[in-house]
Amino acid sequence: MPVPNLGADGLTPEVRQYRDAIEVWELSKTSENSSGGRMVYSNAIKGYYNVEGEYVRRSQASVPGWVENALLQHTGNTFSGEYGSFRGIMLRTQDYTGATAVEWVTY
């Protein structure tokens, strides 16, 4: 007997909404002085669920404003700035009211 409101992926619209709101960012940045001037090495990989429900990871050239703001709050540095070093995972989720929460874990 089929369960009402389940999509082809076996999820209800509510569960799919929570899943689709998950973003995992792998972020690293190193800045250092060298004989050629200031060198900045940065890497951002965004993890998320695509429309088929598969978890995918994509390298990003830049990060959205909410990531920059959260980095500044948690590390004192930004991704796009000339200074600072960090390495960590940022997780953003959404609750049933639509409010988002951001967690930062340094490694």
Secondary structure by P-SEA (a helix, b strand, c coil): ccccccccccccaaaaaaaaabbbbbbbbbbbbccccbbbbbbbbbbbbccccbbbbbbbccccaaaaaaaaaccccccccccccccbbbbbbbccccbbbbbbbcc
